[in-house]
């Protein structure tokens, strides 16, 4: 029997969201006596009492908007009825009311990983081929296909070959302010723990981003700059296309031979570097999947691991919540700095916060970025925030880290790769085939319906929380154990199974020339 159900996030909220698949019709009566005066779609808000024009609309006990006209109890609160509140000012933000006490350590959890010479640990053993410029992408793609067919079978301990394709390297103001961001991003991606510590790069020869600039001496610190092997297509020694491909394959084989010597070993869970992200969000994201990810994030931090949450555009409206969790004043100021950069970016572009949310977010019940932000922040859990990374920087510490990135799925994923993540968790309510070639991506569905329809794309179904079949803690623990299994190679995610991945998307604030 399809019993009418709503979810109210806080006792002081004057709205709740409809849980039932397909929504509920006018006239539906709930167990508490609330009667719908209009149809309300699944995931959308219903007024729990009369709301006067200009009155705050509360969800998560946060003002997500103001009623643009009187809203009667039991009616659907459509987006057009919600006026967006102003962004919180960045001065005089709250801080922790005392020392933030970490929760007890979580000991005894391990996974099977690949230990690197620099001390980092990979969850996969991959050959990565960097590129200095987009011009070589077609050649590298051709070479990678042959490497996979002809060479990879000879090296069974290597998991795969990854072309680090991007659209950068020439036609840009390479010395302009901000140009260091895409350059350091590409450099740090080459140092990702899943790539074993050596770098291979294919260059055209005439591009602005020369190999020596991408990898200056000592930038790959394992044994020095000699660990960067460069194949330059314009090199006079290359006679024809076939010779270029042969040169790439010879270099790749030398790297494959080294990678093939690597073996998994038991390492503590503290060696995980997990990036968490959401995309194709809906009103259930902040109810099911993101809270479960937040629970797992707390477990990972207690186990000594590093967890990164990101998306400046989707936490800006909750900055007061984040500064309260800053481990110290330096961390709080760093978060404020990243939010101020975003505010100025919008001002220069003549845009505002209403550019986020997407049409799909709205169809899924999210009225505006304030409501979306409340659900997005929850995936960071409750741990103190111990550090902040600017775009493209590499992680140097453990704990919960705020890695500043745009909200775009692929730019966020690219920057978290550069920071050094070896596992990725991605929640979605509307659904997206998002994937990364360099690290396993664990997909968490917010709703039963999505998990059922996309049964061979979603790894974890958090929709069971909304229906009462599981608790946030149940799904959080399930995700924690699943991460250890995937990190160990005992399980593969659906994205890995189908080899789904997208090209890297660099954040490039520098002008084009």
FIDRENPA-193623 format. One record per residue (C-alpha): x, y, z; residue in three letters. Coordinates in nm, 3 decimals. Example, Ala and Ser with C-alpha at 12.3 -4.5 7.8 and 13.67 -1.06 7.14 Angstrom:
BEGIN
(pt (1.230 -0.450 0.780) ALA);
(pt (1.367 -0.106 0.714) SER);
END
This chain:
BEGIN
(pt (0.000 0.000 0.000) UNK);
(pt (0.137 0.342 -0.101) UNK);
(pt (0.097 0.524 0.232) UNK);
(pt (0.137 0.903 0.190) UNK);
(pt (0.464 1.016 0.345) UNK);
(pt (0.654 1.340 0.392) UNK);
(pt (0.995 1.419 0.540) UNK);
(pt (1.046 1.722 0.760) UNK);
(pt (1.411 1.802 0.832) UNK);
(pt (1.364 2.001 1.156) UNK);
(pt (1.085 2.052 1.408) UNK);
(pt (1.079 2.426 1.330) UNK);
(pt (1.040 2.376 0.953) UNK);
(pt (0.715 2.498 0.800) UNK);
(pt (0.760 2.276 0.492) UNK);
(pt (0.820 1.909 0.423) UNK);
(pt (0.894 1.715 0.103) UNK);
(pt (0.674 1.443 -0.043) UNK);
(pt (0.841 1.102 -0.044) UNK);
(pt (0.602 0.899 -0.260) UNK);
(pt (0.716 0.811 -0.610) UNK);
(pt (0.524 1.006 -0.872) UNK);
(pt (0.405 1.256 -0.609) UNK);
(pt (0.063 1.277 -0.448) UNK);
(pt (-0.271 1.408 -0.580) UNK);
(pt (-0.497 1.680 -0.443) UNK);
(pt (-0.710 1.547 -0.159) UNK);
(pt (-0.445 1.314 -0.015) UNK);
(pt (-0.476 1.292 0.364) UNK);
(pt (-0.169 1.221 0.580) UNK);
(pt (-0.171 1.037 0.912) UNK);
(pt (-0.134 1.366 1.101) UNK);
(pt (-0.445 1.507 0.932) UNK);
(pt (-0.268 1.730 0.677) UNK);
(pt (-0.471 1.735 0.355) UNK);
(pt (-0.325 1.831 0.018) UNK);
(pt (-0.514 2.117 -0.149) UNK);
(pt (-0.304 2.078 -0.465) UNK);
(pt (-0.103 1.805 -0.633) UNK);
(pt (0.257 1.788 -0.501) UNK);
(pt (0.528 1.614 -0.710) UNK);
(pt (0.777 1.374 -0.554) UNK);
(pt (1.054 1.555 -0.367) UNK);
(pt (0.875 1.889 -0.376) UNK);
(pt (0.773 2.097 -0.077) UNK);
(pt (0.429 2.116 0.080) UNK);
(pt (0.329 2.390 0.325) UNK);
(pt (0.269 2.243 0.671) UNK);
(pt (0.078 2.555 0.778) UNK);
(pt (-0.034 2.881 0.626) UNK);
(pt (0.264 3.096 0.530) UNK);
(pt (0.208 3.471 0.499) UNK);
(pt (0.348 3.680 0.213) UNK);
(pt (0.703 3.782 0.304) UNK);
(pt (0.735 3.514 0.574) UNK);
(pt (1.043 3.295 0.586) UNK);
(pt (1.018 2.947 0.433) UNK);
(pt (1.212 2.714 0.662) UNK);
(pt (1.380 2.387 0.568) UNK);
(pt (1.668 2.243 0.775) UNK);
(pt (1.564 2.521 1.020) UNK);
(pt (1.723 2.758 0.769) UNK);
(pt (1.551 3.032 0.573) UNK);
(pt (1.566 2.899 0.217) UNK);
(pt (1.347 3.179 0.085) UNK);
(pt (1.054 3.413 0.142) UNK);
(pt (0.694 3.363 0.033) UNK);
(pt (0.623 3.591 -0.262) UNK);
(pt (0.249 3.556 -0.194) UNK);
(pt (0.034 3.392 0.073) UNK);
(pt (0.078 3.012 0.070) UNK);
(pt (-0.203 2.799 0.211) UNK);
(pt (-0.142 2.493 0.426) UNK);
(pt (-0.137 2.174 0.218) UNK);
(pt (-0.035 2.341 -0.110) UNK);
(pt (0.262 2.281 -0.335) UNK);
(pt (0.534 2.543 -0.284) UNK);
(pt (0.643 2.588 -0.643) UNK);
(pt (0.972 2.761 -0.724) UNK);
(pt (0.784 3.068 -0.848) UNK);
(pt (0.649 3.125 -0.495) UNK);
(pt (0.994 3.139 -0.333) UNK);
(pt (1.201 3.458 -0.320) UNK);
(pt (1.571 3.386 -0.270) UNK);
(pt (1.732 3.532 0.043) UNK);
(pt (2.044 3.746 0.026) UNK);
(pt (2.379 3.576 0.069) UNK);
(pt (2.528 3.582 0.418) UNK);
(pt (2.784 3.862 0.455) UNK);
(pt (3.143 3.738 0.493) UNK);
(pt (3.229 3.961 0.788) UNK);
(pt (3.155 3.879 1.150) UNK);
(pt (3.097 3.508 1.079) UNK);
(pt (3.065 3.271 1.377) UNK);
(pt (3.356 3.062 1.496) UNK);
(pt (3.372 2.746 1.706) UNK);
(pt (3.239 2.813 2.055) UNK);
(pt (3.534 2.640 2.211) UNK);
(pt (3.789 2.377 2.122) UNK);
(pt (3.649 2.133 1.866) UNK);
(pt (3.699 1.790 2.013) UNK);
(pt (3.760 1.510 1.761) UNK);
(pt (3.557 1.193 1.803) UNK);
(pt (3.730 0.873 1.924) UNK);
(pt (3.969 0.710 1.673) UNK);
(pt (3.837 0.425 1.462) UNK);
(pt (4.108 0.162 1.459) UNK);
(pt (4.174 -0.172 1.295) UNK);
(pt (4.042 -0.102 0.943) UNK);
(pt (4.268 -0.171 0.646) UNK);
(pt (4.269 -0.213 0.269) UNK);
(pt (4.503 -0.361 0.010) UNK);
(pt (4.683 -0.079 -0.171) UNK);
(pt (4.993 0.005 -0.373) UNK);
(pt (5.258 0.177 -0.162) UNK);
(pt (5.450 0.448 -0.352) UNK);
(pt (5.810 0.564 -0.295) UNK);
(pt (5.685 0.900 -0.162) UNK);
(pt (5.472 0.726 0.102) UNK);
(pt (5.136 0.776 -0.070) UNK);
(pt (4.916 0.477 -0.148) UNK);
(pt (4.729 0.397 -0.468) UNK);
(pt (4.405 0.207 -0.498) UNK);
(pt (4.479 0.126 -0.863) UNK);
(pt (4.799 0.061 -1.059) UNK);
(pt (4.773 0.272 -1.374) UNK);
(pt (4.997 0.405 -1.648) UNK);
(pt (4.909 0.772 -1.697) UNK);
(pt (5.013 0.962 -2.009) UNK);
(pt (5.017 1.337 -1.954) UNK);
(pt (4.985 1.587 -2.236) UNK);
(pt (5.122 1.939 -2.260) UNK);
(pt (4.866 2.057 -2.515) UNK);
(pt (4.532 1.960 -2.663) UNK);
(pt (4.690 1.926 -3.009) UNK);
(pt (4.835 1.582 -2.924) UNK);
(pt (4.512 1.431 -2.791) UNK);
(pt (4.421 1.247 -3.110) UNK);
(pt (4.767 1.094 -3.142) UNK);
(pt (4.772 0.988 -2.776) UNK);
(pt (4.423 0.838 -2.808) UNK);
(pt (4.538 0.632 -3.108) UNK);
(pt (4.849 0.518 -2.917) UNK);
(pt (4.652 0.427 -2.604) UNK);
(pt (4.424 0.198 -2.803) UNK);
(pt (4.727 0.012 -2.936) UNK);
(pt (4.891 0.002 -2.591) UNK);
(pt (4.578 -0.157 -2.446) UNK);
(pt (4.554 -0.412 -2.726) UNK);
(pt (4.922 -0.500 -2.777) UNK);
(pt (5.114 -0.421 -2.459) UNK);
(pt (4.883 -0.431 -2.160) UNK);
(pt (4.816 -0.810 -2.182) UNK);
(pt (5.191 -0.864 -2.125) UNK);
(pt (5.176 -0.682 -1.789) UNK);
(pt (4.893 -0.842 -1.587) UNK);
(pt (4.963 -0.644 -1.269) UNK);
(pt (4.886 -0.313 -1.439) UNK);
(pt (4.520 -0.216 -1.417) UNK);
(pt (4.503 0.008 -1.720) UNK);
(pt (4.627 0.304 -1.922) UNK);
(pt (4.490 0.655 -1.875) UNK);
(pt (4.531 0.941 -2.122) UNK);
(pt (4.517 1.267 -1.924) UNK);
(pt (4.333 1.450 -2.201) UNK);
(pt (4.252 1.820 -2.160) UNK);
(pt (4.188 2.136 -2.362) UNK);
(pt (4.479 2.360 -2.265) UNK);
(pt (4.844 2.434 -2.335) UNK);
(pt (4.838 2.685 -2.621) UNK);
(pt (4.620 2.976 -2.732) UNK);
(pt (4.621 3.095 -2.369) UNK);
(pt (4.790 3.379 -2.183) UNK);
(pt (5.039 3.147 -2.020) UNK);
(pt (5.186 3.416 -1.791) UNK);
(pt (4.858 3.585 -1.699) UNK);
(pt (4.731 3.596 -1.340) UNK);
(pt (4.552 3.270 -1.272) UNK);
(pt (4.742 3.068 -1.534) UNK);
(pt (4.928 2.886 -1.258) UNK);
(pt (4.602 2.710 -1.162) UNK);
(pt (4.561 2.484 -1.470) UNK);
(pt (4.937 2.428 -1.489) UNK);
(pt (4.975 2.312 -1.130) UNK);
(pt (4.656 2.108 -1.170) UNK);
(pt (4.805 1.910 -1.458) UNK);
(pt (5.136 1.872 -1.276) UNK);
(pt (4.974 1.747 -0.957) UNK);
(pt (4.742 1.507 -1.140) UNK);
(pt (5.053 1.338 -1.281) UNK);
(pt (5.157 1.278 -0.918) UNK);
(pt (4.830 1.106 -0.825) UNK);
(pt (4.896 0.801 -0.604) UNK);
(pt (4.733 0.567 -0.858) UNK);
(pt (5.009 0.641 -1.112) UNK);
(pt (5.307 0.499 -0.923) UNK);
(pt (5.539 0.797 -0.899) UNK);
(pt (5.676 0.833 -1.252) UNK);
(pt (5.546 1.066 -1.521) UNK);
(pt (5.521 1.019 -1.897) UNK);
(pt (5.427 1.317 -2.112) UNK);
(pt (5.357 1.365 -2.482) UNK);
(pt (5.438 1.710 -2.621) UNK);
(pt (5.383 1.865 -2.962) UNK);
(pt (5.690 2.087 -2.946) UNK);
(pt (5.572 2.438 -3.032) UNK);
(pt (5.314 2.487 -2.753) UNK);
(pt (5.331 2.752 -2.484) UNK);
(pt (5.313 2.494 -2.205) UNK);
(pt (5.653 2.335 -2.264) UNK);
(pt (5.738 2.009 -2.082) UNK);
(pt (6.001 2.188 -1.875) UNK);
(pt (5.737 2.431 -1.753) UNK);
(pt (5.483 2.162 -1.676) UNK);
(pt (5.745 1.948 -1.501) UNK);
(pt (6.032 2.171 -1.381) UNK);
(pt (6.330 1.999 -1.221) UNK);
(pt (6.228 1.833 -0.899) UNK);
(pt (5.853 1.861 -0.958) UNK);
(pt (5.827 1.480 -0.956) UNK);
(pt (6.020 1.433 -0.633) UNK);
(pt (6.067 1.055 -0.627) UNK);
(pt (6.409 1.048 -0.789) UNK);
(pt (6.419 1.382 -0.966) UNK);
(pt (6.333 1.521 -1.307) UNK);
(pt (6.466 1.210 -1.482) UNK);
(pt (6.142 1.043 -1.382) UNK);
(pt (5.963 1.253 -1.645) UNK);
(pt (5.987 1.084 -1.986) UNK);
(pt (5.897 1.315 -2.276) UNK);
(pt (5.791 1.216 -2.626) UNK);
(pt (5.794 1.524 -2.853) UNK);
(pt (5.599 1.473 -3.176) UNK);
(pt (5.785 1.750 -3.363) UNK);
(pt (6.119 1.590 -3.281) UNK);
(pt (6.322 1.562 -3.604) UNK);
(pt (6.385 1.195 -3.533) UNK);
(pt (6.021 1.111 -3.597) UNK);
(pt (5.952 1.018 -3.958) UNK);
(pt (5.578 0.991 -4.013) UNK);
(pt (5.281 0.916 -3.792) UNK);
(pt (5.372 0.552 -3.739) UNK);
(pt (5.709 0.649 -3.597) UNK);
(pt (5.541 0.885 -3.348) UNK);
(pt (5.315 0.604 -3.228) UNK);
(pt (5.609 0.364 -3.201) UNK);
(pt (5.798 0.616 -2.988) UNK);
(pt (5.502 0.658 -2.752) UNK);
(pt (5.463 0.281 -2.726) UNK);
(pt (5.833 0.222 -2.651) UNK);
(pt (5.822 0.477 -2.371) UNK);
(pt (5.494 0.336 -2.241) UNK);
(pt (5.634 -0.018 -2.234) UNK);
(pt (5.926 0.090 -2.017) UNK);
(pt (5.678 0.239 -1.770) UNK);
(pt (5.452 -0.066 -1.786) UNK);
(pt (5.745 -0.293 -1.700) UNK);
(pt (5.811 -0.089 -1.384) UNK);
(pt (5.445 -0.070 -1.285) UNK);
(pt (5.405 -0.444 -1.332) UNK);
(pt (5.646 -0.501 -1.042) UNK);
(pt (5.407 -0.336 -0.797) UNK);
(pt (5.200 -0.550 -0.561) UNK);
(pt (4.916 -0.473 -0.325) UNK);
(pt (4.995 -0.475 0.046) UNK);
(pt (4.788 -0.430 0.360) UNK);
(pt (4.777 -0.065 0.464) UNK);
(pt (4.569 0.120 0.724) UNK);
(pt (4.247 0.293 0.622) UNK);
(pt (4.425 0.620 0.705) UNK);
(pt (4.591 0.598 0.360) UNK);
(pt (4.261 0.668 0.186) UNK);
(pt (4.218 1.012 0.029) UNK);
(pt (3.849 1.037 -0.054) UNK);
(pt (3.686 1.313 -0.255) UNK);
(pt (3.311 1.360 -0.205) UNK);
(pt (3.087 1.537 -0.454) UNK);
(pt (2.725 1.562 -0.566) UNK);
(pt (2.577 1.614 -0.911) UNK);
(pt (2.232 1.599 -1.062) UNK);
(pt (2.105 1.679 -0.712) UNK);
(pt (1.744 1.672 -0.600) UNK);
(pt (1.552 1.743 -0.279) UNK);
(pt (1.643 1.395 -0.151) UNK);
(pt (2.018 1.461 -0.179) UNK);
(pt (2.021 1.639 0.155) UNK);
(pt (1.789 1.377 0.312) UNK);
(pt (1.942 1.043 0.213) UNK);
(pt (2.263 1.019 0.011) UNK);
(pt (2.453 1.323 0.138) UNK);
(pt (2.382 1.255 0.508) UNK);
(pt (2.496 0.893 0.456) UNK);
(pt (2.813 1.016 0.287) UNK);
(pt (2.860 1.259 0.577) UNK);
(pt (2.831 0.969 0.822) UNK);
(pt (3.092 0.773 0.622) UNK);
(pt (3.312 1.085 0.605) UNK);
(pt (3.314 1.101 0.985) UNK);
(pt (3.412 0.733 1.000) UNK);
(pt (3.697 0.792 0.753) UNK);
(pt (3.825 1.093 0.947) UNK);
(pt (3.811 0.891 1.270) UNK);
(pt (4.013 0.620 1.092) UNK);
(pt (4.282 0.880 1.013) UNK);
(pt (4.202 0.924 0.643) UNK);
(pt (4.170 1.244 0.442) UNK);
(pt (3.828 1.348 0.311) UNK);
(pt (3.778 1.640 0.073) UNK);
(pt (3.452 1.822 0.015) UNK);
(pt (3.433 2.103 -0.239) UNK);
(pt (3.206 2.310 -0.465) UNK);
(pt (3.239 2.675 -0.363) UNK);
(pt (2.915 2.762 -0.539) UNK);
(pt (2.725 2.506 -0.331) UNK);
(pt (2.860 2.589 0.014) UNK);
(pt (2.870 2.970 -0.015) UNK);
(pt (2.521 2.998 0.136) UNK);
(pt (2.625 2.788 0.434) UNK);
(pt (2.956 2.957 0.509) UNK);
(pt (2.843 3.039 0.864) UNK);
(pt (2.805 2.666 0.931) UNK);
(pt (3.154 2.597 0.800) UNK);
(pt (3.338 2.868 0.994) UNK);
(pt (3.183 2.723 1.311) UNK);
(pt (3.364 2.398 1.231) UNK);
(pt (3.701 2.548 1.139) UNK);
(pt (3.978 2.391 1.346) UNK);
(pt (4.141 2.733 1.392) UNK);
(pt (4.124 3.093 1.276) UNK);
(pt (4.360 3.031 0.983) UNK);
(pt (4.124 2.768 0.841) UNK);
(pt (3.823 2.996 0.889) UNK);
(pt (3.996 3.284 0.710) UNK);
(pt (4.102 3.055 0.425) UNK);
(pt (3.740 2.947 0.370) UNK);
(pt (3.624 3.307 0.376) UNK);
(pt (3.894 3.395 0.121) UNK);
(pt (3.766 3.132 -0.121) UNK);
(pt (3.406 3.252 -0.082) UNK);
(pt (3.513 3.615 -0.138) UNK);
(pt (3.691 3.509 -0.458) UNK);
(pt (3.367 3.355 -0.581) UNK);
(pt (3.165 3.666 -0.496) UNK);
(pt (3.409 3.880 -0.693) UNK);
(pt (3.404 3.630 -0.982) UNK);
(pt (3.026 3.662 -1.005) UNK);
(pt (3.048 4.042 -0.984) UNK);
(pt (3.301 4.060 -1.269) UNK);
(pt (3.088 3.832 -1.484) UNK);
(pt (2.766 4.020 -1.418) UNK);
(pt (2.605 3.702 -1.279) UNK);
(pt (2.447 3.612 -0.947) UNK);
(pt (2.388 3.308 -0.730) UNK);
(pt (2.062 3.223 -0.906) UNK);
(pt (2.266 3.077 -1.195) UNK);
(pt (2.285 2.768 -0.973) UNK);
(pt (2.047 2.563 -0.958) UNK);
(pt (1.999 2.371 -1.282) UNK);
(pt (1.665 2.286 -1.448) UNK);
(pt (1.708 1.927 -1.326) UNK);
(pt (1.770 2.041 -0.968) UNK);
(pt (1.447 2.241 -0.980) UNK);
(pt (1.251 1.954 -1.129) UNK);
(pt (1.383 1.743 -0.841) UNK);
(pt (1.241 1.986 -0.586) UNK);
(pt (1.525 2.231 -0.514) UNK);
(pt (1.393 2.586 -0.535) UNK);
(pt (1.724 2.774 -0.523) UNK);
(pt (2.092 2.762 -0.430) UNK);
(pt (2.023 2.827 -0.061) UNK);
(pt (1.815 2.511 -0.033) UNK);
(pt (2.065 2.319 -0.246) UNK);
(pt (2.358 2.436 -0.031) UNK);
(pt (2.201 2.303 0.289) UNK);
(pt (2.180 1.956 0.138) UNK);
(pt (2.525 1.976 -0.017) UNK);
(pt (2.713 2.067 0.303) UNK);
(pt (2.576 1.764 0.488) UNK);
(pt (2.806 1.528 0.297) UNK);
(pt (3.103 1.679 0.486) UNK);
(pt (2.978 1.518 0.807) UNK);
(pt (3.042 1.675 1.145) UNK);
(pt (3.422 1.662 1.186) UNK);
(pt (3.630 1.976 1.239) UNK);
(pt (3.760 2.124 0.912) UNK);
(pt (4.136 2.094 0.941) UNK);
(pt (4.257 2.254 0.618) UNK);
(pt (4.170 2.443 0.299) UNK);
(pt (4.312 2.390 -0.051) UNK);
(pt (4.300 2.644 -0.332) UNK);
(pt (4.226 2.507 -0.683) UNK);
(pt (4.499 2.278 -0.815) UNK);
(pt (4.693 2.247 -0.490) UNK);
(pt (4.811 1.910 -0.359) UNK);
(pt (4.690 1.778 -0.025) UNK);
(pt (4.952 1.758 0.250) UNK);
(pt (4.749 1.660 0.557) UNK);
(pt (4.484 1.426 0.695) UNK);
(pt (4.137 1.496 0.828) UNK);
(pt (3.844 1.682 0.675) UNK);
(pt (3.965 1.926 0.409) UNK);
(pt (3.780 2.191 0.216) UNK);
(pt (3.916 2.180 -0.141) UNK);
(pt (3.788 2.490 -0.319) UNK);
(pt (3.649 2.409 -0.665) UNK);
(pt (3.365 2.523 -0.890) UNK);
(pt (3.052 2.308 -0.869) UNK);
(pt (3.087 2.170 -1.223) UNK);
(pt (3.114 1.792 -1.180) UNK);
(pt (3.416 1.742 -1.402) UNK);
(pt (3.611 2.049 -1.290) UNK);
(pt (3.554 1.948 -0.929) UNK);
(pt (3.664 1.590 -1.001) UNK);
(pt (3.971 1.711 -1.190) UNK);
(pt (4.080 1.938 -0.905) UNK);
(pt (4.024 1.667 -0.644) UNK);
(pt (4.242 1.437 -0.858) UNK);
(pt (4.513 1.702 -0.851) UNK);
(pt (4.482 1.719 -0.473) UNK);
(pt (4.569 1.348 -0.460) UNK);
(pt (4.244 1.161 -0.405) UNK);
(pt (4.257 0.785 -0.459) UNK);
(pt (3.881 0.724 -0.414) UNK);
(pt (3.579 0.929 -0.519) UNK);
(pt (3.220 0.928 -0.389) UNK);
(pt (2.953 1.087 -0.606) UNK);
(pt (2.588 1.126 -0.504) UNK);
(pt (2.306 1.190 -0.748) UNK);
(pt (1.929 1.218 -0.743) UNK);
(pt (1.849 1.295 -1.106) UNK);
(pt (2.117 1.053 -1.232) UNK);
(pt (2.440 1.106 -1.424) UNK);
(pt (2.687 0.863 -1.588) UNK);
(pt (2.979 1.063 -1.443) UNK);
(pt (3.306 0.872 -1.415) UNK);
(pt (3.682 0.922 -1.384) UNK);
(pt (3.947 0.702 -1.544) UNK);
(pt (4.211 0.771 -1.279) UNK);
(pt (4.023 0.668 -0.962) UNK);
(pt (3.724 0.449 -0.877) UNK);
(pt (3.399 0.648 -0.853) UNK);
(pt (3.137 0.513 -0.611) UNK);
(pt (2.791 0.632 -0.716) UNK);
(pt (2.525 0.679 -0.449) UNK);
(pt (2.159 0.714 -0.550) UNK);
(pt (1.929 0.938 -0.344) UNK);
(pt (1.604 0.760 -0.440) UNK);
(pt (1.477 0.404 -0.477) UNK);
(pt (1.339 0.485 -0.822) UNK);
(pt (1.680 0.595 -0.955) UNK);
(pt (1.856 0.296 -0.798) UNK);
(pt (1.600 0.065 -0.962) UNK);
(pt (1.606 0.223 -1.308) UNK);
(pt (1.984 0.273 -1.312) UNK);
(pt (2.058 -0.055 -1.136) UNK);
(pt (2.375 -0.109 -1.338) UNK);
(pt (2.514 0.242 -1.279) UNK);
(pt (2.443 0.307 -0.908) UNK);
(pt (2.662 0.131 -0.648) UNK);
(pt (2.478 0.225 -0.327) UNK);
(pt (2.106 0.293 -0.281) UNK);
(pt (2.053 0.558 -0.013) UNK);
(pt (1.685 0.584 -0.110) UNK);
(pt (1.613 0.320 0.153) UNK);
(pt (1.656 0.595 0.413) UNK);
(pt (1.358 0.788 0.276) UNK);
(pt (1.135 0.480 0.280) UNK);
(pt (1.239 0.382 0.632) UNK);
(pt (1.407 0.057 0.528) UNK);
(pt (1.749 0.176 0.649) UNK);
(pt (1.897 0.448 0.867) UNK);
(pt (2.160 0.704 0.776) UNK);
(pt (2.404 0.508 0.992) UNK);
(pt (2.318 0.181 0.811) UNK);
(pt (2.399 0.327 0.469) UNK);
(pt (2.699 0.519 0.604) UNK);
(pt (2.859 0.201 0.737) UNK);
(pt (2.771 0.018 0.414) UNK);
(pt (2.949 0.288 0.213) UNK);
(pt (3.252 0.282 0.445) UNK);
(pt (3.300 -0.094 0.401) UNK);
(pt (3.233 -0.069 0.027) UNK);
(pt (3.507 0.194 -0.008) UNK);
(pt (3.757 -0.040 0.160) UNK);
(pt (3.655 -0.326 -0.072) UNK);
(pt (3.681 -0.111 -0.386) UNK);
(pt (4.012 0.041 -0.271) UNK);
(pt (4.147 -0.313 -0.227) UNK);
(pt (4.042 -0.421 -0.575) UNK);
(pt (3.805 -0.680 -0.430) UNK);
(pt (3.511 -0.500 -0.593) UNK);
(pt (3.472 -0.279 -0.897) UNK);
(pt (3.232 0.009 -0.924) UNK);
(pt (2.980 0.015 -1.207) UNK);
(pt (3.165 0.307 -1.366) UNK);
(pt (3.480 0.092 -1.373) UNK);
(pt (3.286 -0.205 -1.506) UNK);
(pt (3.158 -0.005 -1.803) UNK);
(pt (3.482 0.198 -1.832) UNK);
(pt (3.284 0.521 -1.807) UNK);
(pt (3.493 0.834 -1.779) UNK);
(pt (3.508 1.189 -1.905) UNK);
(pt (3.796 1.408 -2.018) UNK);
(pt (3.960 1.631 -1.758) UNK);
(pt (3.806 1.977 -1.726) UNK);
(pt (4.058 2.237 -1.614) UNK);
(pt (3.967 2.546 -1.416) UNK);
(pt (4.129 2.826 -1.612) UNK);
(pt (4.059 3.183 -1.494) UNK);
(pt (4.337 3.322 -1.717) UNK);
(pt (4.233 3.493 -2.045) UNK);
(pt (4.261 3.331 -2.388) UNK);
(pt (4.485 3.500 -2.647) UNK);
END
